[in-house]
Amino acid sequence: MQNSVDIEHIIFDKVEDFLPLLNSWRASNFKIVFTNGCFDILHVGHVDYLNKAKALGHKLVVGLNTDASVKRLKGPQRPLVAQHSRAIVIASLKFVDAVVLFDEETPLQLITTIVPNVLTKGADYTIENIVGSKFVADKGGEVISIPLVEGFSSSAIIKKMGDNNS
């Protein structure tokens, strides 16, 4: 089956490939919002979070952990969904303007390259614990912790699936 997804032009394997688009947004004075995650199993909590993040600016950039990065963070059984598939699903959301993959354990290098106007994470992170918060604040940007939808997490969904197979 041929891949007919037309959103691949907003998926970037390297931040360097994203820079021309980012620079055009900056030239148009768009407020750039950045968040990141594994997004292994997309659920309503992710969708709500990303929608709220987009509302904080004009363009939403999602840093997406590569498969190797997810394995290092979550263990050898993860991710359940391959990085390209995760990127397509995230990029297909109408409020996501770009997806940039990163291979490091944290998105700090990506954040320091993009220099977003707004950096967000879920409310399970304190502002001080958000990677890149000091950098973004020092550059005059905002760091915002977004409330989460209770009861939704990829880990909980995976556990439930495992429990149901016993």
DRENDO-1510 file (C-alpha; in Angstrom, 1 decimal, always signed):
<recs>
REC; n; res; u; v; w
REC; 1; MET; +0.0; +0.0; +0.0 .
REC; 2; GLN; +1.4; +3.3; -1.0 .
REC; 3; ASN; +1.6; +6.0; +1.7 .
REC; 4; SER; -0.8; +8.7; +0.8 .
REC; 5; VAL; -0.5; +10.9; +3.9 .
REC; 6; ASP; -0.1; +14.5; +2.8 .
REC; 7; ILE; +1.2; +15.8; +6.2 .
REC; 8; GLU; +4.7; +14.5; +5.8 .
REC; 9; HIS; +5.9; +17.9; +4.8 .
REC; 10; ILE; +5.6; +19.0; +8.5 .
REC; 11; ILE; +7.5; +16.0; +9.9 .
REC; 12; PHE; +11.3; +16.6; +10.2 .
REC; 13; ASP; +13.8; +13.9; +11.0 .
REC; 14; LYS; +16.4; +16.6; +11.9 .
REC; 15; VAL; +16.0; +20.0; +13.4 .
REC; 16; GLU; +18.2; +21.5; +10.6 .
REC; 17; ASP; +15.6; +20.5; +8.1 .
REC; 18; PHE; +12.9; +22.4; +10.1 .
REC; 19; LEU; +14.9; +25.6; +10.3 .
REC; 20; PRO; +13.7; +27.2; +7.0 .
REC; 21; LEU; +10.1; +26.8; +8.0 .
REC; 22; LEU; +10.8; +28.0; +11.5 .
REC; 23; ASN; +12.6; +31.1; +10.1 .
REC; 24; SER; +9.6; +31.9; +7.9 .
REC; 25; TRP; +7.3; +31.7; +10.9 .
REC; 26; ARG; +9.7; +34.0; +12.8 .
REC; 27; ALA; +9.7; +36.5; +9.9 .
REC; 28; SER; +5.9; +36.6; +10.1 .
REC; 29; ASN; +6.1; +37.3; +13.9 .
REC; 30; PHE; +4.3; +34.0; +14.8 .
REC; 31; LYS; +4.4; +33.0; +18.5 .
REC; 32; ILE; +6.1; +29.6; +18.6 .
REC; 33; VAL; +5.0; +27.1; +21.2 .
REC; 34; PHE; +7.1; +24.0; +21.8 .
REC; 35; THR; +6.3; +20.8; +23.7 .
REC; 36; ASN; +7.7; +17.3; +23.5 .
REC; 37; GLY; +7.0; +13.7; +24.3 .
REC; 38; CYS; +7.0; +10.0; +23.3 .
REC; 39; PHE; +3.3; +9.9; +22.4 .
REC; 40; ASP; +3.5; +6.2; +22.1 .
REC; 41; ILE; -0.2; +5.5; +22.3 .
REC; 42; LEU; -2.2; +8.7; +21.4 .
REC; 43; HIS; -5.1; +9.2; +23.8 .
REC; 44; VAL; -7.6; +11.9; +24.7 .
REC; 45; GLY; -5.2; +13.3; +27.3 .
REC; 46; HIS; -2.6; +13.9; +24.6 .
REC; 47; VAL; -5.1; +15.5; +22.3 .
REC; 48; ASP; -6.5; +17.8; +25.0 .
REC; 49; TYR; -2.9; +18.8; +26.1 .
REC; 50; LEU; -1.7; +19.5; +22.5 .
REC; 51; ASN; -4.9; +21.6; +21.8 .
REC; 52; LYS; -4.3; +23.6; +24.9 .
REC; 53; ALA; -0.6; +24.1; +24.0 .
REC; 54; LYS; -1.5; +25.4; +20.6 .
REC; 55; ALA; -3.9; +27.9; +22.1 .
REC; 56; LEU; -0.9; +29.6; +23.7 .
REC; 57; GLY; +0.5; +30.8; +20.4 .
REC; 58; HIS; +0.3; +30.7; +16.6 .
REC; 59; LYS; +2.4; +27.7; +15.8 .
REC; 60; LEU; +2.8; +24.4; +17.7 .
REC; 61; VAL; +6.0; +22.4; +17.3 .
REC; 62; VAL; +6.1; +19.0; +18.9 .
REC; 63; GLY; +9.5; +17.4; +19.6 .
REC; 64; LEU; +9.0; +13.6; +19.3 .
REC; 65; ASN; +11.4; +11.1; +20.9 .
REC; 66; THR; +12.8; +8.7; +18.4 .
REC; 67; ASP; +12.4; +4.9; +18.9 .
REC; 68; ALA; +15.9; +4.7; +20.4 .
REC; 69; SER; +15.3; +7.5; +22.8 .
REC; 70; VAL; +12.0; +6.0; +23.9 .
REC; 71; LYS; +13.7; +2.6; +24.6 .
REC; 72; ARG; +16.3; +4.3; +26.7 .
REC; 73; LEU; +13.6; +6.2; +28.7 .
REC; 74; LYS; +10.9; +3.6; +29.0 .
REC; 75; GLY; +12.6; +0.2; +28.5 .
REC; 76; PRO; +13.2; -2.3; +25.8 .
REC; 77; GLN; +9.5; -3.1; +25.2 .
REC; 78; ARG; +8.8; +0.4; +24.2 .
REC; 79; PRO; +7.8; +2.1; +22.0 .
REC; 80; LEU; +4.8; +0.1; +20.9 .
REC; 81; VAL; +4.3; +2.3; +17.9 .
REC; 82; ALA; +7.3; +3.1; +15.6 .
REC; 83; GLN; +8.5; +6.7; +15.4 .
REC; 84; HIS; +7.4; +7.4; +11.8 .
REC; 85; SER; +3.9; +6.2; +12.6 .
REC; 86; ARG; +3.8; +8.2; +15.8 .
REC; 87; ALA; +4.9; +11.3; +13.9 .
REC; 88; ILE; +2.2; +10.9; +11.3 .
REC; 89; VAL; -0.5; +10.5; +13.9 .
REC; 90; ILE; +0.7; +13.6; +15.8 .
REC; 91; ALA; +1.2; +15.7; +12.6 .
REC; 92; SER; -2.3; +14.8; +11.5 .
REC; 93; LEU; -3.8; +16.8; +14.4 .
REC; 94; LYS; -5.1; +20.1; +13.1 .
REC; 95; PHE; -3.5; +22.1; +15.9 .
REC; 96; VAL; +0.1; +20.6; +15.3 .
REC; 97; ASP; +2.1; +22.7; +12.9 .
REC; 98; ALA; +5.4; +20.7; +12.9 .
REC; 99; VAL; +6.9; +17.5; +14.4 .
REC; 100; VAL; +10.6; +17.3; +14.9 .
REC; 101; LEU; +12.2; +14.0; +15.9 .
REC; 102; PHE; +15.0; +14.0; +18.5 .
REC; 103; ASP; +17.3; +11.2; +19.6 .
REC; 104; GLU; +18.6; +12.5; +22.9 .
REC; 105; GLU; +17.0; +11.6; +26.3 .
REC; 106; THR; +15.9; +15.2; +26.7 .
REC; 107; PRO; +14.8; +17.9; +24.2 .
REC; 108; LEU; +17.3; +20.5; +25.5 .
REC; 109; GLN; +19.3; +20.6; +22.3 .
REC; 110; LEU; +16.1; +21.0; +20.3 .
REC; 111; ILE; +14.8; +23.7; +22.5 .
REC; 112; THR; +18.1; +25.7; +22.4 .
REC; 113; THR; +18.0; +25.5; +18.6 .
REC; 114; ILE; +14.3; +26.4; +18.2 .
REC; 115; VAL; +14.2; +29.0; +21.0 .
REC; 116; PRO; +10.4; +28.9; +21.4 .
REC; 117; ASN; +8.4; +31.8; +22.7 .
REC; 118; VAL; +6.4; +29.3; +24.9 .
REC; 119; LEU; +7.6; +26.0; +26.4 .
REC; 120; THR; +4.9; +23.7; +27.7 .
REC; 121; LYS; +4.7; +20.4; +29.6 .
REC; 122; GLY; +1.9; +18.7; +31.5 .
REC; 123; ALA; +1.0; +19.6; +35.0 .
REC; 124; ASP; +2.8; +16.4; +36.2 .
REC; 125; TYR; +6.0; +18.6; +35.8 .
REC; 126; THR; +6.8; +21.6; +37.9 .
REC; 127; ILE; +8.1; +24.6; +36.0 .
REC; 128; GLU; +11.5; +24.1; +37.6 .
REC; 129; ASN; +11.6; +20.5; +36.3 .
REC; 130; ILE; +10.7; +21.3; +32.7 .
REC; 131; VAL; +13.8; +20.7; +30.6 .
REC; 132; GLY; +14.8; +24.0; +29.0 .
REC; 133; SER; +12.7; +26.1; +31.3 .
REC; 134; LYS; +15.6; +28.3; +32.4 .
REC; 135; PHE; +16.9; +28.7; +28.9 .
REC; 136; VAL; +13.5; +29.8; +27.6 .
REC; 137; ALA; +12.8; +32.1; +30.5 .
REC; 138; ASP; +16.3; +33.7; +30.1 .
REC; 139; LYS; +15.4; +34.3; +26.4 .
REC; 140; GLY; +12.3; +36.2; +27.5 .
REC; 141; GLY; +9.9; +33.3; +26.8 .
REC; 142; GLU; +7.1; +31.8; +28.9 .
REC; 143; VAL; +7.2; +28.3; +30.5 .
REC; 144; ILE; +3.7; +26.9; +31.2 .
REC; 145; SER; +2.5; +23.8; +32.9 .
REC; 146; ILE; -0.8; +22.6; +31.3 .
REC; 147; PRO; -3.4; +20.8; +33.4 .
REC; 148; LEU; -3.9; +17.1; +32.4 .
REC; 149; VAL; -7.0; +15.1; +31.8 .
REC; 150; GLU; -7.3; +12.8; +34.8 .
REC; 151; GLY; -7.1; +9.1; +34.2 .
REC; 152; PHE; -5.2; +9.0; +30.9 .
REC; 153; SER; -1.6; +7.9; +30.4 .
REC; 154; SER; +0.0; +5.6; +27.8 .
REC; 155; SER; +1.6; +3.6; +30.6 .
REC; 156; ALA; -1.8; +3.0; +32.3 .
REC; 157; ILE; -3.3; +1.9; +28.9 .
REC; 158; ILE; -0.4; -0.5; +28.3 .
REC; 159; LYS; -0.7; -1.9; +31.8 .
REC; 160; LYS; -4.5; -2.4; +31.4 .
REC; 161; MET; -3.9; -4.2; +28.0 .
REC; 162; GLY; -1.4; -6.5; +29.8 .
REC; 163; ASP; -3.8; -7.1; +32.6 .
REC; 164; ASN; -6.6; -8.0; +30.2 .
REC; 165; ASN; -4.3; -10.6; +28.5 .
REC; 166; SER; -3.7; -12.5; +31.8 .
</recs>
